[in-house]
Amino acid sequence: MSGVLRIELRRSLLVRVTPLAAVGLAALMRSDRHQWQGVWPEASAAITAPLYYLIVALAGAAAWEVRRRRGERESRSDGESWAGPLLTAYLLSGAGVIAVGDACAVVVNLSASAPVGFLWPSYLIGLFRFVGVVVGVGAAVGVVVVGLVRLLSVGGAGLR
Protein backbone atom coordinates (compact mmCIF):
# COMPACT_ATOMS: atom_id res chain seq x y z
CA MET A 1 0.00 0.00 0.00
CA SER A 2 2.84 2.41 0.69
CA GLY A 3 4.05 2.09 -2.90
CA VAL A 4 0.61 3.00 -4.25
CA LEU A 5 0.38 5.86 -1.73
CA ARG A 6 3.72 7.19 -2.94
CA ILE A 7 2.44 7.09 -6.51
CA GLU A 8 -0.74 8.94 -5.52
CA LEU A 9 1.29 11.55 -3.67
CA ARG A 10 3.24 12.15 -6.90
CA ARG A 11 0.42 12.24 -9.43
CA SER A 12 -2.60 13.58 -7.57
CA LEU A 13 -3.96 16.96 -8.65
CA LEU A 14 -4.68 18.24 -5.16
CA VAL A 15 -1.25 17.37 -3.83
CA ARG A 16 0.23 19.50 -6.62
CA VAL A 17 -2.02 22.42 -5.67
CA THR A 18 -1.44 22.06 -1.91
CA PRO A 19 1.53 24.48 -1.75
CA LEU A 20 -0.57 27.16 -3.43
CA ALA A 21 -3.41 26.54 -0.96
CA ALA A 22 -0.97 26.72 1.94
CA VAL A 23 0.41 30.05 0.71
CA GLY A 24 -3.15 31.32 0.27
CA LEU A 25 -4.05 30.27 3.81
CA ALA A 26 -0.99 32.00 5.25
CA ALA A 27 -1.70 35.17 3.23
CA LEU A 28 -5.33 35.29 4.35
CA MET A 29 -4.30 34.75 7.95
CA ARG A 30 -1.60 37.45 7.83
CA SER A 31 -3.97 39.96 6.27
CA ASP A 32 -6.32 39.53 9.24
CA ARG A 33 -3.72 39.15 11.97
CA HIS A 34 -4.65 42.33 13.83
CA GLN A 35 -7.78 40.56 15.12
CA TRP A 36 -6.03 37.51 16.55
CA GLN A 37 -2.43 38.50 17.16
CA GLY A 38 -1.45 37.96 20.78
CA VAL A 39 -4.53 35.93 21.75
CA TRP A 40 -4.08 32.16 21.45
CA PRO A 41 -7.78 31.15 21.31
CA GLU A 42 -8.41 33.73 18.59
CA ALA A 43 -5.38 32.43 16.69
CA SER A 44 -6.78 28.91 16.90
CA ALA A 45 -10.08 30.12 15.45
CA ALA A 46 -8.33 32.21 12.79
CA ILE A 47 -6.91 29.07 11.21
CA THR A 48 -10.41 27.86 10.40
CA ALA A 49 -11.74 30.96 8.62
CA PRO A 50 -9.62 30.90 5.43
CA LEU A 51 -10.11 27.16 5.05
CA TYR A 52 -13.79 27.67 4.33
CA TYR A 53 -12.71 29.29 1.06
CA LEU A 54 -10.05 26.70 0.26
CA ILE A 55 -12.14 23.67 1.19
CA VAL A 56 -14.24 24.02 -1.96
CA ALA A 57 -11.12 23.30 -4.01
CA LEU A 58 -10.47 20.20 -1.91
CA ALA A 59 -13.94 18.77 -2.52
CA GLY A 60 -13.87 19.70 -6.20
CA ALA A 61 -10.48 18.08 -6.73
CA ALA A 62 -11.61 14.91 -4.97
CA ALA A 63 -14.74 14.73 -7.13
CA TRP A 64 -12.81 15.42 -10.34
CA GLU A 65 -10.11 12.86 -9.53
CA VAL A 66 -12.59 10.11 -8.62
CA ARG A 67 -14.64 10.84 -11.75
CA ARG A 68 -11.52 10.67 -13.91
CA ARG A 69 -10.22 7.50 -12.29
CA ARG A 70 -13.54 5.66 -12.50
CA GLY A 71 -13.67 6.54 -16.19
CA GLU A 72 -10.20 5.05 -16.67
CA ARG A 73 -11.27 1.89 -14.87
CA GLU A 74 -13.24 0.71 -17.88
CA SER A 75 -10.01 0.32 -19.84
CA ARG A 76 -8.32 -1.61 -16.99
CA SER A 77 -9.53 -4.35 -14.71
CA ASP A 78 -7.59 -3.58 -11.51
CA GLY A 79 -10.64 -2.70 -9.45
CA GLU A 80 -10.37 0.41 -7.34
CA SER A 81 -7.00 -0.15 -5.69
CA TRP A 82 -6.32 3.58 -6.04
CA ALA A 83 -9.26 4.74 -3.89
CA GLY A 84 -7.74 4.26 -0.43
CA PRO A 85 -4.33 5.72 -1.23
CA LEU A 86 -5.91 8.62 -3.13
CA LEU A 87 -8.13 9.60 -0.20
CA THR A 88 -5.15 9.20 2.15
CA ALA A 89 -3.08 11.50 -0.07
CA TYR A 90 -5.88 14.08 -0.01
CA LEU A 91 -6.16 13.88 3.76
CA LEU A 92 -2.39 14.30 4.08
CA SER A 93 -2.43 17.33 1.79
CA GLY A 94 -5.27 18.86 3.80
CA ALA A 95 -3.29 18.19 6.98
CA GLY A 96 -0.31 19.93 5.39
CA VAL A 97 -2.36 23.05 4.71
CA ILE A 98 -3.64 23.03 8.29
CA ALA A 99 -0.06 22.61 9.56
CA VAL A 100 1.00 25.70 7.61
CA GLY A 101 -1.85 27.64 9.23
CA ASP A 102 -0.74 26.38 12.63
CA ALA A 103 2.84 27.43 11.98
CA CYS A 104 1.69 30.87 10.82
CA ALA A 105 -0.36 31.38 13.99
CA VAL A 106 2.49 30.24 16.24
CA VAL A 107 5.10 32.43 14.52
CA VAL A 108 2.90 35.52 14.57
CA ASN A 109 1.91 35.04 18.21
CA LEU A 110 5.45 34.34 19.38
CA SER A 111 6.81 37.34 17.50
CA ALA A 112 4.11 39.53 19.08
CA SER A 113 5.18 38.48 22.58
CA ALA A 114 1.88 36.80 23.25
CA PRO A 115 1.28 35.58 26.79
CA VAL A 116 2.09 31.97 27.52
CA GLY A 117 -0.42 29.73 25.82
CA PHE A 118 -0.97 27.32 22.97
CA LEU A 119 -3.24 26.65 20.03
CA TRP A 120 -6.42 25.02 21.18
CA PRO A 121 -6.43 21.39 20.02
CA SER A 122 -10.22 21.24 19.68
CA TYR A 123 -10.07 23.64 16.74
CA LEU A 124 -7.36 21.59 15.05
CA ILE A 125 -9.14 18.29 15.59
CA GLY A 126 -12.32 19.84 14.22
CA LEU A 127 -10.44 21.01 11.14
CA PHE A 128 -9.03 17.54 10.48
CA ARG A 129 -12.52 16.07 10.81
CA PHE A 130 -13.89 18.73 8.48
CA VAL A 131 -11.23 17.97 5.87
CA GLY A 132 -12.08 14.26 6.09
CA VAL A 133 -15.79 14.93 5.61
CA VAL A 134 -15.16 17.24 2.66
CA VAL A 135 -12.87 14.73 0.94
CA GLY A 136 -15.47 12.00 1.46
CA VAL A 137 -18.30 14.15 0.12
CA GLY A 138 -16.20 15.16 -2.89
CA ALA A 139 -15.38 11.53 -3.66
CA ALA A 140 -19.05 10.56 -3.30
CA VAL A 141 -20.05 13.35 -5.69
CA GLY A 142 -17.49 12.05 -8.18
CA VAL A 143 -18.95 8.53 -7.94
CA VAL A 144 -22.50 9.85 -8.37
CA VAL A 145 -21.51 11.90 -11.43
CA VAL A 146 -19.89 8.87 -13.06
CA GLY A 147 -22.98 6.79 -12.29
CA LEU A 148 -25.29 9.42 -13.77
CA VAL A 149 -23.19 9.74 -16.90
CA ARG A 150 -23.21 5.98 -17.38
CA LEU A 151 -26.94 5.80 -16.72
CA LEU A 152 -27.69 8.57 -19.18
CA SER A 153 -25.37 7.13 -21.84
CA VAL A 154 -26.99 3.68 -21.52
CA GLY A 155 -30.48 5.18 -21.43
CA GLY A 156 -29.73 7.42 -24.40
CA ALA A 157 -28.35 4.51 -26.41
CA GLY A 158 -31.62 2.61 -25.95
CA LEU A 159 -33.68 5.49 -27.39
CA ARG A 160 -31.89 5.62 -30.72
N, C-alpha and C positions, 0 to 999 in steps of 0.2 A: 504494500500500500504506500510506503514512503516513496518508492520510485514514481508511482503515478501521481502522488501529491507534488513531488518535485516538478514533474512535467506540467501539471496544472498551474503551479506557481510561476512557471516560465511563460506559458502561452495564454493565460486567462486575460481577458480584456480589463476587468476591474483591477487586477493586480498591477497592470501597466498604468492605470489612471490613479492609483492610490497616492503616489507622491504629489500629484497635482491637488488631490482632495486634501491631503495633509497640509500643504502650503495654504490652500484656501481656508481651512479651519484656523490655522495660526493667524492668518491675516484678519479674518473676521473677529477673532478673539482680541487681537491687539488693537483693532480699531475701536473696540468697546471696553478697553481695559480700565477706563476711569470709573466705571461702575463697580468693578469687582476687585480692583487692585488693593491689596492689603487686608482683605477679608477672605479667609479660607472657605467658608461655606458658599459665599457668592462666587468664588473662583470655581468651586466644584460645579455649581449650577451653570456657570458661563460656558463650560465645556459642552453642555447639551444643546444650547441654543443654535449654534451654527450647523450642528449635525442634522437638524431638521431640514435644512436646505440641501445638504449633501446626501441625505439618505435616499432621496428620490433616484439619484444616479445609481446607488447600490442596488435598489430593487429593479430598476430598469436594466442594468447590466446583467443581473441574475436571470431575468426573464429572457433577455435577448440571447444569452449564452445557452440556456437550456433549450430554447426554441431552435437555435442553430444546431446544437448537438443532437437533438432528437431527430432533426431532419437528416443529418449525416448517418444516423443509425440504420436507415433503410439500406444504405449501400454496404454496411458491415453487419456482421452478426455477433458482436462482442457483448451484447446486452447493454447495460448502463453502468459499466464499471467506472465511468468517469464521474458519476453523480456525487458520491461521497467525497472524493478528493476535491472536486470543484467547489462544493459547498464549504469544505474545510478551508480551502484557499480564500474564499470570499470572507469567511469569518475572521481569518488571520489578517486579511487586508483591512477589514473594519476595525479590528483590534489595534492595528498599526496606526490608523488615523486617530483613534481615541488616545493612544499613547502619546502621539504628538501634541494633542490638546492638553493632556496631563503635564507634559514637559513644559509647554508654554505657560501654563498656569503656575507651575512651581517656580520657573525662572523669574517670571514677572513678580510674583509675591516675595520671593527671596531678595530680589534686587530692590524692592520697595520697603525693605525692612519690616515686613509684616510680623505681627506677633507670632509667638510659637503656635503652631497648629499643623494641620495636614488636610489633604483633600479628603472629602467625605467618601468612604467606600460605597455607600448606598447609591450615590449618583453614578459611580463607575460601573457597578454591577447592573444597575438599571440600563445603562447605555449598552453594555454587552448583550443583555437580554433583548433590547430593542433591535440591535443589529441582527441578532439571530432570527427574530421574528420577520424582519424586513427581507432578509435573504430567503427565508422559507416562503414568504408570500410571493416574492418575485419569481422564485423557481416554480411555484404552483401556477402562477399566471402564465409562465412560459409553457408549461405542460398543457394548460387549458387552451392556449392559442394554437398549439400544434394539433391538439385533438379537434378543435373547431375547423381548422384548415383541412384536415383529413376528412372530416365529416362532410364538409361542404364540397370538397373535390369528388368524393365518392357519390354524394347525392346529386351533384351537378352532372356527373358522367352518366347517371341513370336516366336523366331527363332528355338526353340528346337523341 
